Amino acid sequence: MKNKQKTSLEKSHSAWSNFKLTLLCLLTVIAVTAFWGTLALADRLPLPLTILLSALSLGLTAICVIAFNKFHR
């Protein structure tokens, strides 16, 4: 049996790394879409709910931006 070491490129493009990046991208898309959807429906929603949904979606977007900055391949 050969004991082959993985290169840094192979490690960085592993299935786990790709899964984490894909999940982060999907979460970011959902958060940004939720923000714009809240703004689009702002005239139909009560003001406190509009503020709450906007704050939650912007907070999640900020967390995603921080996670992208900390993500290493």
PyMOL Python script that loads the backbone (N, CA, C, O; Angstrom):
from pymol import cmd

cmd.read_pdbstr("""\
ATOM      1  N   MET A   1       0.820  -1.194   0.000  1.00  0.00           N
ATOM      2  CA  MET A   1       0.000   0.000   0.000  1.00  0.00           C
ATOM      3  C   MET A   1       0.858   1.250   0.000  1.00  0.00           C
ATOM      4  O   MET A   1       1.830   1.358   0.747  1.00  0.00           O
ATOM      5  N   LYS A   2       0.493   2.158  -0.822  1.00  0.00           N
ATOM      6  CA  LYS A   2       1.208   3.410  -0.919  1.00  0.00           C
ATOM      7  C   LYS A   2       0.614   4.423   0.060  1.00  0.00           C
ATOM      8  O   LYS A   2      -0.607   4.530   0.176  1.00  0.00           O
ATOM      9  N   ASN A   3       1.446   5.142   0.741  1.00  0.00           N
ATOM     10  CA  ASN A   3       0.999   6.150   1.686  1.00  0.00           C
ATOM     11  C   ASN A   3       1.174   7.521   1.039  1.00  0.00           C
ATOM     12  O   ASN A   3       2.173   8.203   1.267  1.00  0.00           O
ATOM     13  N   LYS A   4       0.197   7.916   0.234  1.00  0.00           N
ATOM     14  CA  LYS A   4       0.304   9.156  -0.530  1.00  0.00           C
ATOM     15  C   LYS A   4      -0.214  10.325   0.300  1.00  0.00           C
ATOM     16  O   LYS A   4      -1.313  10.268   0.851  1.00  0.00           O
ATOM     17  N   GLN A   5       0.576  11.371   0.385  1.00  0.00           N
ATOM     18  CA  GLN A   5       0.170  12.592   1.075  1.00  0.00           C
ATOM     19  C   GLN A   5      -0.625  13.467   0.102  1.00  0.00           C
ATOM     20  O   GLN A   5      -0.282  13.575  -1.075  1.00  0.00           O
ATOM     21  N   LYS A   6      -1.679  14.079   0.607  1.00  0.00           N
ATOM     22  CA  LYS A   6      -2.463  14.982  -0.233  1.00  0.00           C
ATOM     23  C   LYS A   6      -1.736  16.316  -0.350  1.00  0.00           C
ATOM     24  O   LYS A   6      -1.140  16.808   0.608  1.00  0.00           O
ATOM     25  N   THR A   7      -1.799  16.880  -1.536  1.00  0.00           N
ATOM     26  CA  THR A   7      -1.225  18.206  -1.741  1.00  0.00           C
ATOM     27  C   THR A   7      -2.168  19.249  -1.149  1.00  0.00           C
ATOM     28  O   THR A   7      -3.320  18.953  -0.834  1.00  0.00           O
ATOM     29  N   SER A   8      -1.669  20.463  -1.004  1.00  0.00           N
ATOM     30  CA  SER A   8      -2.521  21.524  -0.449  1.00  0.00           C
ATOM     31  C   SER A   8      -3.700  21.815  -1.367  1.00  0.00           C
ATOM     32  O   SER A   8      -4.780  22.157  -0.886  1.00  0.00           O
ATOM     33  N   LEU A   9      -3.518  21.688  -2.664  1.00  0.00           N
ATOM     34  CA  LEU A   9      -4.617  21.893  -3.604  1.00  0.00           C
ATOM     35  C   LEU A   9      -5.695  20.829  -3.415  1.00  0.00           C
ATOM     36  O   LEU A   9      -6.885  21.143  -3.441  1.00  0.00           O
ATOM     37  N   GLU A  10      -5.292  19.580  -3.227  1.00  0.00           N
ATOM     38  CA  GLU A  10      -6.255  18.503  -3.008  1.00  0.00           C
ATOM     39  C   GLU A  10      -7.004  18.692  -1.686  1.00  0.00           C
ATOM     40  O   GLU A  10      -8.202  18.419  -1.604  1.00  0.00           O
ATOM     41  N   LYS A  11      -6.295  19.160  -0.654  1.00  0.00           N
ATOM     42  CA  LYS A  11      -6.942  19.394   0.632  1.00  0.00           C
ATOM     43  C   LYS A  11      -7.932  20.548   0.533  1.00  0.00           C
ATOM     44  O   LYS A  11      -9.031  20.477   1.084  1.00  0.00           O
ATOM     45  N   SER A  12      -7.541  21.617  -0.173  1.00  0.00           N
ATOM     46  CA  SER A  12      -8.391  22.806  -0.225  1.00  0.00           C
ATOM     47  C   SER A  12      -9.635  22.590  -1.072  1.00  0.00           C
ATOM     48  O   SER A  12     -10.635  23.281  -0.880  1.00  0.00           O
ATOM     49  N   HIS A  13      -9.594  21.664  -1.986  1.00  0.00           N
ATOM     50  CA  HIS A  13     -10.755  21.401  -2.833  1.00  0.00           C
ATOM     51  C   HIS A  13     -11.412  20.074  -2.453  1.00  0.00           C
ATOM     52  O   HIS A  13     -11.939  19.360  -3.306  1.00  0.00           O
ATOM     53  N   SER A  14     -11.370  19.765  -1.173  1.00  0.00           N
ATOM     54  CA  SER A  14     -11.995  18.542  -0.697  1.00  0.00           C
ATOM     55  C   SER A  14     -13.507  18.687  -0.710  1.00  0.00           C
ATOM     56  O   SER A  14     -14.036  19.787  -0.865  1.00  0.00           O
ATOM     57  N   ALA A  15     -14.183  17.585  -0.548  1.00  0.00           N
ATOM     58  CA  ALA A  15     -15.646  17.600  -0.539  1.00  0.00           C
ATOM     59  C   ALA A  15     -16.162  18.431   0.641  1.00  0.00           C
ATOM     60  O   ALA A  15     -17.149  19.153   0.500  1.00  0.00           O
ATOM     61  N   TRP A  16     -15.508  18.337   1.793  1.00  0.00           N
ATOM     62  CA  TRP A  16     -15.939  19.091   2.972  1.00  0.00           C
ATOM     63  C   TRP A  16     -15.773  20.598   2.750  1.00  0.00           C
ATOM     64  O   TRP A  16     -16.657  21.375   3.108  1.00  0.00           O
ATOM     65  N   SER A  17     -14.664  21.009   2.171  1.00  0.00           N
ATOM     66  CA  SER A  17     -14.428  22.419   1.896  1.00  0.00           C
ATOM     67  C   SER A  17     -15.442  22.948   0.884  1.00  0.00           C
ATOM     68  O   SER A  17     -15.972  24.047   1.050  1.00  0.00           O
ATOM     69  N   ASN A  18     -15.705  22.183  -0.143  1.00  0.00           N
ATOM     70  CA  ASN A  18     -16.698  22.592  -1.147  1.00  0.00           C
ATOM     71  C   ASN A  18     -18.094  22.668  -0.545  1.00  0.00           C
ATOM     72  O   ASN A  18     -18.870  23.562  -0.884  1.00  0.00           O
ATOM     73  N   PHE A  19     -18.419  21.735   0.349  1.00  0.00           N
ATOM     74  CA  PHE A  19     -19.722  21.742   1.007  1.00  0.00           C
ATOM     75  C   PHE A  19     -19.885  22.995   1.863  1.00  0.00           C
ATOM     76  O   PHE A  19     -20.930  23.643   1.814  1.00  0.00           O
ATOM     77  N   LYS A  20     -18.870  23.340   2.643  1.00  0.00           N
ATOM     78  CA  LYS A  20     -18.942  24.526   3.498  1.00  0.00           C
ATOM     79  C   LYS A  20     -19.101  25.797   2.668  1.00  0.00           C
ATOM     80  O   LYS A  20     -19.894  26.671   3.018  1.00  0.00           O
ATOM     81  N   LEU A  21     -18.358  25.902   1.577  1.00  0.00           N
ATOM     82  CA  LEU A  21     -18.454  27.081   0.725  1.00  0.00           C
ATOM     83  C   LEU A  21     -19.820  27.171   0.049  1.00  0.00           C
ATOM     84  O   LEU A  21     -20.389  28.258  -0.052  1.00  0.00           O
ATOM     85  N   THR A  22     -20.344  26.052  -0.410  1.00  0.00           N
ATOM     86  CA  THR A  22     -21.661  26.026  -1.036  1.00  0.00           C
ATOM     87  C   THR A  22     -22.743  26.420  -0.038  1.00  0.00           C
ATOM     88  O   THR A  22     -23.647  27.186  -0.370  1.00  0.00           O
ATOM     89  N   LEU A  23     -22.652  25.898   1.178  1.00  0.00           N
ATOM     90  CA  LEU A  23     -23.623  26.231   2.204  1.00  0.00           C
ATOM     91  C   LEU A  23     -23.572  27.718   2.555  1.00  0.00           C
ATOM     92  O   LEU A  23     -24.609  28.352   2.750  1.00  0.00           O
ATOM     93  N   LEU A  24     -22.378  28.259   2.634  1.00  0.00           N
ATOM     94  CA  LEU A  24     -22.219  29.677   2.923  1.00  0.00           C
ATOM     95  C   LEU A  24     -22.805  30.534   1.801  1.00  0.00           C
ATOM     96  O   LEU A  24     -23.449  31.548   2.071  1.00  0.00           O
ATOM     97  N   CYS A  25     -22.591  30.140   0.565  1.00  0.00           N
ATOM     98  CA  CYS A  25     -23.161  30.872  -0.579  1.00  0.00           C
ATOM     99  C   CYS A  25     -24.689  30.828  -0.560  1.00  0.00           C
ATOM    100  O   CYS A  25     -25.341  31.847  -0.786  1.00  0.00           O
ATOM    101  N   LEU A  26     -25.256  29.668  -0.294  1.00  0.00           N
ATOM    102  CA  LEU A  26     -26.712  29.553  -0.248  1.00  0.00           C
ATOM    103  C   LEU A  26     -27.305  30.390   0.879  1.00  0.00           C
ATOM    104  O   LEU A  26     -28.333  31.042   0.696  1.00  0.00           O
ATOM    105  N   LEU A  27     -26.668  30.373   2.031  1.00  0.00           N
ATOM    106  CA  LEU A  27     -27.145  31.165   3.162  1.00  0.00           C
ATOM    107  C   LEU A  27     -27.092  32.655   2.850  1.00  0.00           C
ATOM    108  O   LEU A  27     -27.989  33.406   3.234  1.00  0.00           O
ATOM    109  N   THR A  28     -26.047  33.081   2.159  1.00  0.00           N
ATOM    110  CA  THR A  28     -25.922  34.486   1.777  1.00  0.00           C
ATOM    111  C   THR A  28     -27.013  34.888   0.789  1.00  0.00           C
ATOM    112  O   THR A  28     -27.606  35.959   0.920  1.00  0.00           O
ATOM    113  N   VAL A  29     -27.273  34.047  -0.182  1.00  0.00           N
ATOM    114  CA  VAL A  29     -28.324  34.338  -1.168  1.00  0.00           C
ATOM    115  C   VAL A  29     -29.683  34.429  -0.486  1.00  0.00           C
ATOM    116  O   VAL A  29     -30.480  35.308  -0.812  1.00  0.00           O
ATOM    117  N   ILE A  30     -29.954  33.537   0.449  1.00  0.00           N
ATOM    118  CA  ILE A  30     -31.231  33.563   1.162  1.00  0.00           C
ATOM    119  C   ILE A  30     -31.357  34.840   1.991  1.00  0.00           C
ATOM    120  O   ILE A  30     -32.420  35.461   2.014  1.00  0.00           O
ATOM    121  N   ALA A  31     -30.286  35.235   2.666  1.00  0.00           N
ATOM    122  CA  ALA A  31     -30.327  36.432   3.514  1.00  0.00           C
ATOM    123  C   ALA A  31     -30.538  37.697   2.684  1.00  0.00           C
ATOM    124  O   ALA A  31     -31.348  38.549   3.050  1.00  0.00           O
ATOM    125  N   VAL A  32     -29.823  37.824   1.582  1.00  0.00           N
ATOM    126  CA  VAL A  32     -29.963  39.019   0.739  1.00  0.00           C
ATOM    127  C   VAL A  32     -31.348  39.058   0.084  1.00  0.00           C
ATOM    128  O   VAL A  32     -31.965  40.119  -0.015  1.00  0.00           O
ATOM    129  N   THR A  33     -31.824  37.909  -0.355  1.00  0.00           N
ATOM    130  CA  THR A  33     -33.155  37.842  -0.955  1.00  0.00           C
ATOM    131  C   THR A  33     -34.230  38.178   0.074  1.00  0.00           C
ATOM    132  O   THR A  33     -35.209  38.851  -0.249  1.00  0.00           O
ATOM    133  N   ALA A  34     -34.056  37.719   1.299  1.00  0.00           N
ATOM    134  CA  ALA A  34     -35.021  38.039   2.357  1.00  0.00           C
ATOM    135  C   ALA A  34     -35.067  39.542   2.619  1.00  0.00           C
ATOM    136  O   ALA A  34     -36.136  40.105   2.851  1.00  0.00           O
ATOM    137  N   PHE A  35     -33.904  40.187   2.581  1.00  0.00           N
ATOM    138  CA  PHE A  35     -33.881  41.640   2.787  1.00  0.00           C
ATOM    139  C   PHE A  35     -34.652  42.355   1.684  1.00  0.00           C
ATOM    140  O   PHE A  35     -35.505  43.197   1.966  1.00  0.00           O
ATOM    141  N   TRP A  36     -34.355  42.022   0.429  1.00  0.00           N
ATOM    142  CA  TRP A  36     -35.049  42.700  -0.674  1.00  0.00           C
ATOM    143  C   TRP A  36     -36.529  42.341  -0.709  1.00  0.00           C
ATOM    144  O   TRP A  36     -37.362  43.172  -1.073  1.00  0.00           O
ATOM    145  N   GLY A  37     -36.860  41.114  -0.336  1.00  0.00           N
ATOM    146  CA  GLY A  37     -38.263  40.727  -0.268  1.00  0.00           C
ATOM    147  C   GLY A  37     -39.004  41.493   0.806  1.00  0.00           C
ATOM    148  O   GLY A  37     -40.160  41.875   0.623  1.00  0.00           O
ATOM    149  N   THR A  38     -38.337  41.717   1.932  1.00  0.00           N
ATOM    150  CA  THR A  38     -38.940  42.513   3.002  1.00  0.00           C
ATOM    151  C   THR A  38     -39.180  43.942   2.539  1.00  0.00           C
ATOM    152  O   THR A  38     -40.232  44.520   2.811  1.00  0.00           O
ATOM    153  N   LEU A  39     -38.207  44.507   1.842  1.00  0.00           N
ATOM    154  CA  LEU A  39     -38.395  45.870   1.324  1.00  0.00           C
ATOM    155  C   LEU A  39     -39.517  45.932   0.294  1.00  0.00           C
ATOM    156  O   LEU A  39     -40.271  46.903   0.248  1.00  0.00           O
ATOM    157  N   ALA A  40     -39.623  44.905  -0.521  1.00  0.00           N
ATOM    158  CA  ALA A  40     -40.671  44.894  -1.542  1.00  0.00           C
ATOM    159  C   ALA A  40     -42.065  44.803  -0.915  1.00  0.00           C
ATOM    160  O   ALA A  40     -43.033  45.337  -1.456  1.00  0.00           O
ATOM    161  N   LEU A  41     -42.156  44.128   0.223  1.00  0.00           N
ATOM    162  CA  LEU A  41     -43.450  43.955   0.881  1.00  0.00           C
ATOM    163  C   LEU A  41     -43.656  44.930   2.038  1.00  0.00           C
ATOM    164  O   LEU A  41     -44.602  44.769   2.810  1.00  0.00           O
ATOM    165  N   ALA A  42     -42.807  45.918   2.172  1.00  0.00           N
ATOM    166  CA  ALA A  42     -42.848  46.829   3.316  1.00  0.00           C
ATOM    167  C   ALA A  42     -44.179  47.562   3.437  1.00  0.00           C
ATOM    168  O   ALA A  42     -44.634  47.822   4.551  1.00  0.00           O
ATOM    169  N   ASP A  43     -44.807  47.895   2.327  1.00  0.00           N
ATOM    170  CA  ASP A  43     -46.073  48.628   2.407  1.00  0.00           C
ATOM    171  C   ASP A  43     -47.236  47.724   2.816  1.00  0.00           C
ATOM    172  O   ASP A  43     -48.288  48.226   3.209  1.00  0.00           O
ATOM    173  N   ARG A  44     -47.071  46.415   2.732  1.00  0.00           N
ATOM    174  CA  ARG A  44     -48.125  45.467   3.099  1.00  0.00           C
ATOM    175  C   ARG A  44     -47.936  44.877   4.490  1.00  0.00           C
ATOM    176  O   ARG A  44     -48.864  44.289   5.044  1.00  0.00           O
ATOM    177  N   LEU A  45     -46.753  45.025   5.053  1.00  0.00           N
ATOM    178  CA  LEU A  45     -46.453  44.466   6.371  1.00  0.00           C
ATOM    179  C   LEU A  45     -46.539  45.547   7.436  1.00  0.00           C
ATOM    180  O   LEU A  45     -46.315  46.723   7.148  1.00  0.00           O
ATOM    181  N   PRO A  46     -46.864  45.153   8.675  1.00  0.00           N
ATOM    182  CA  PRO A  46     -46.816  46.144   9.755  1.00  0.00           C
ATOM    183  C   PRO A  46     -45.382  46.633   9.955  1.00  0.00           C
ATOM    184  O   PRO A  46     -44.429  45.887   9.733  1.00  0.00           O
ATOM    185  N   LEU A  47     -45.239  47.880  10.372  1.00  0.00           N
ATOM    186  CA  LEU A  47     -43.923  48.493  10.511  1.00  0.00           C
ATOM    187  C   LEU A  47     -42.993  47.717  11.451  1.00  0.00           C
ATOM    188  O   LEU A  47     -41.825  47.529  11.108  1.00  0.00           O
ATOM    189  N   PRO A  48     -43.454  47.261  12.614  1.00  0.00           N
ATOM    190  CA  PRO A  48     -42.529  46.512  13.487  1.00  0.00           C
ATOM    191  C   PRO A  48     -42.013  45.224  12.840  1.00  0.00           C
ATOM    192  O   PRO A  48     -40.852  44.857  13.017  1.00  0.00           O
ATOM    193  N   LEU A  49     -42.879  44.545  12.096  1.00  0.00           N
ATOM    194  CA  LEU A  49     -42.456  43.319  11.419  1.00  0.00           C
ATOM    195  C   LEU A  49     -41.461  43.629  10.299  1.00  0.00           C
ATOM    196  O   LEU A  49     -40.504  42.882  10.094  1.00  0.00           O
ATOM    197  N   THR A  50     -41.680  44.713   9.585  1.00  0.00           N
ATOM    198  CA  THR A  50     -40.751  45.126   8.532  1.00  0.00           C
ATOM    199  C   THR A  50     -39.377  45.432   9.115  1.00  0.00           C
ATOM    200  O   THR A  50     -38.356  45.024   8.561  1.00  0.00           O
ATOM    201  N   ILE A  51     -39.355  46.146  10.228  1.00  0.00           N
ATOM    202  CA  ILE A  51     -38.082  46.481  10.866  1.00  0.00           C
ATOM    203  C   ILE A  51     -37.395  45.222  11.371  1.00  0.00           C
ATOM    204  O   ILE A  51     -36.186  45.067  11.199  1.00  0.00           O
ATOM    205  N   LEU A  52     -38.153  44.318  11.995  1.00  0.00           N
ATOM    206  CA  LEU A  52     -37.579  43.079  12.519  1.00  0.00           C
ATOM    207  C   LEU A  52     -36.996  42.212  11.408  1.00  0.00           C
ATOM    208  O   LEU A  52     -35.867  41.734  11.521  1.00  0.00           O
ATOM    209  N   LEU A  53     -37.748  42.010  10.350  1.00  0.00           N
ATOM    210  CA  LEU A  53     -37.265  41.169   9.245  1.00  0.00           C
ATOM    211  C   LEU A  53     -36.062  41.802   8.541  1.00  0.00           C
ATOM    212  O   LEU A  53     -35.127  41.103   8.152  1.00  0.00           O
ATOM    213  N   SER A  54     -36.093  43.107   8.383  1.00  0.00           N
ATOM    214  CA  SER A  54     -34.949  43.797   7.765  1.00  0.00           C
ATOM    215  C   SER A  54     -33.696  43.644   8.623  1.00  0.00           C
ATOM    216  O   SER A  54     -32.613  43.356   8.113  1.00  0.00           O
ATOM    217  N   ALA A  55     -33.856  43.838   9.922  1.00  0.00           N
ATOM    218  CA  ALA A  55     -32.709  43.720  10.827  1.00  0.00           C
ATOM    219  C   ALA A  55     -32.163  42.301  10.850  1.00  0.00           C
ATOM    220  O   ALA A  55     -30.948  42.104  10.833  1.00  0.00           O
ATOM    221  N   LEU A  56     -33.046  41.317  10.888  1.00  0.00           N
ATOM    222  CA  LEU A  56     -32.588  39.921  10.901  1.00  0.00           C
ATOM    223  C   LEU A  56     -31.847  39.552   9.612  1.00  0.00           C
ATOM    224  O   LEU A  56     -30.794  38.916   9.647  1.00  0.00           O
ATOM    225  N   SER A  57     -32.410  39.959   8.488  1.00  0.00           N
ATOM    226  CA  SER A  57     -31.775  39.604   7.216  1.00  0.00           C
ATOM    227  C   SER A  57     -30.445  40.348   7.033  1.00  0.00           C
ATOM    228  O   SER A  57     -29.487  39.778   6.512  1.00  0.00           O
ATOM    229  N   LEU A  58     -30.384  41.603   7.455  1.00  0.00           N
ATOM    230  CA  LEU A  58     -29.118  42.332   7.361  1.00  0.00           C
ATOM    231  C   LEU A  58     -28.076  41.772   8.331  1.00  0.00           C
ATOM    232  O   LEU A  58     -26.889  41.715   8.012  1.00  0.00           O
ATOM    233  N   GLY A  59     -28.528  41.360   9.515  1.00  0.00           N
ATOM    234  CA  GLY A  59     -27.614  40.735  10.472  1.00  0.00           C
ATOM    235  C   GLY A  59     -27.046  39.437   9.940  1.00  0.00           C
ATOM    236  O   GLY A  59     -25.852  39.174  10.080  1.00  0.00           O
ATOM    237  N   LEU A  60     -27.896  38.618   9.327  1.00  0.00           N
ATOM    238  CA  LEU A  60     -27.432  37.360   8.747  1.00  0.00           C
ATOM    239  C   LEU A  60     -26.492  37.627   7.572  1.00  0.00           C
ATOM    240  O   LEU A  60     -25.516  36.902   7.382  1.00  0.00           O
ATOM    241  N   THR A  61     -26.777  38.653   6.792  1.00  0.00           N
ATOM    242  CA  THR A  61     -25.880  39.018   5.688  1.00  0.00           C
ATOM    243  C   THR A  61     -24.520  39.441   6.224  1.00  0.00           C
ATOM    244  O   THR A  61     -23.491  39.067   5.661  1.00  0.00           O
ATOM    245  N   ALA A  62     -24.501  40.212   7.300  1.00  0.00           N
ATOM    246  CA  ALA A  62     -23.230  40.636   7.900  1.00  0.00           C
ATOM    247  C   ALA A  62     -22.445  39.436   8.426  1.00  0.00           C
ATOM    248  O   ALA A  62     -21.226  39.376   8.269  1.00  0.00           O
ATOM    249  N   ILE A  63     -23.130  38.493   9.042  1.00  0.00           N
ATOM    250  CA  ILE A  63     -22.459  37.280   9.525  1.00  0.00           C
ATOM    251  C   ILE A  63     -21.872  36.498   8.359  1.00  0.00           C
ATOM    252  O   ILE A  63     -20.771  35.959   8.467  1.00  0.00           O
ATOM    253  N   CYS A  64     -22.593  36.431   7.249  1.00  0.00           N
ATOM    254  CA  CYS A  64     -22.092  35.718   6.065  1.00  0.00           C
ATOM    255  C   CYS A  64     -20.857  36.406   5.484  1.00  0.00           C
ATOM    256  O   CYS A  64     -19.919  35.734   5.055  1.00  0.00           O
ATOM    257  N   VAL A  65     -20.851  37.724   5.469  1.00  0.00           N
ATOM    258  CA  VAL A  65     -19.687  38.460   4.962  1.00  0.00           C
ATOM    259  C   VAL A  65     -18.472  38.170   5.844  1.00  0.00           C
ATOM    260  O   VAL A  65     -17.372  37.957   5.334  1.00  0.00           O
ATOM    261  N   ILE A  66     -18.666  38.162   7.153  1.00  0.00           N
ATOM    262  CA  ILE A  66     -17.572  37.840   8.068  1.00  0.00           C
ATOM    263  C   ILE A  66     -17.093  36.411   7.841  1.00  0.00           C
ATOM    264  O   ILE A  66     -15.891  36.145   7.851  1.00  0.00           O
ATOM    265  N   ALA A  67     -18.035  35.495   7.638  1.00  0.00           N
ATOM    266  CA  ALA A  67     -17.669  34.098   7.401  1.00  0.00           C
ATOM    267  C   ALA A  67     -16.887  33.946   6.093  1.00  0.00           C
ATOM    268  O   ALA A  67     -15.957  33.142   6.020  1.00  0.00           O
ATOM    269  N   PHE A  68     -17.254  34.706   5.066  1.00  0.00           N
ATOM    270  CA  PHE A  68     -16.490  34.666   3.816  1.00  0.00           C
ATOM    271  C   PHE A  68     -15.067  35.165   4.037  1.00  0.00           C
ATOM    272  O   PHE A  68     -14.122  34.617   3.469  1.00  0.00           O
ATOM    273  N   ASN A  69     -14.909  36.194   4.854  1.00  0.00           N
ATOM    274  CA  ASN A  69     -13.575  36.713   5.125  1.00  0.00           C
ATOM    275  C   ASN A  69     -12.714  35.725   5.902  1.00  0.00           C
ATOM    276  O   ASN A  69     -11.494  35.707   5.742  1.00  0.00           O
ATOM    277  N   LYS A  70     -13.335  34.907   6.735  1.00  0.00           N
ATOM    278  CA  LYS A  70     -12.586  33.946   7.541  1.00  0.00           C
ATOM    279  C   LYS A  70     -12.425  32.596   6.848  1.00  0.00           C
ATOM    280  O   LYS A  70     -11.658  31.749   7.306  1.00  0.00           O
ATOM    281  N   PHE A  71     -13.135  32.398   5.762  1.00  0.00           N
ATOM    282  CA  PHE A  71     -13.081  31.100   5.064  1.00  0.00           C
ATOM    283  C   PHE A  71     -11.734  30.935   4.372  1.00  0.00           C
ATOM    284  O   PHE A  71     -11.283  31.820   3.644  1.00  0.00           O
ATOM    285  N   HIS A  72     -11.104  29.801   4.605  1.00  0.00           N
ATOM    286  CA  HIS A  72      -9.823  29.499   3.963  1.00  0.00           C
ATOM    287  C   HIS A  72      -9.960  28.194   3.194  1.00  0.00           C
ATOM    288  O   HIS A  72     -10.519  27.212   3.683  1.00  0.00           O
ATOM    289  N   ARG A  73      -9.446  28.213   2.009  1.00  0.00           N
ATOM    290  CA  ARG A  73      -9.441  26.988   1.204  1.00  0.00           C
ATOM    291  C   ARG A  73      -8.147  26.282   1.376  1.00  0.00           C
ATOM    292  O   ARG A  73      -7.937  25.224   0.782  1.00  0.00           O
TER     293      ARG A  73
END
""", "prot")
cmd.dss("prot")
cmd.show_as("cartoon", "prot")
cmd.util.cbc("prot")
cmd.orient("prot")
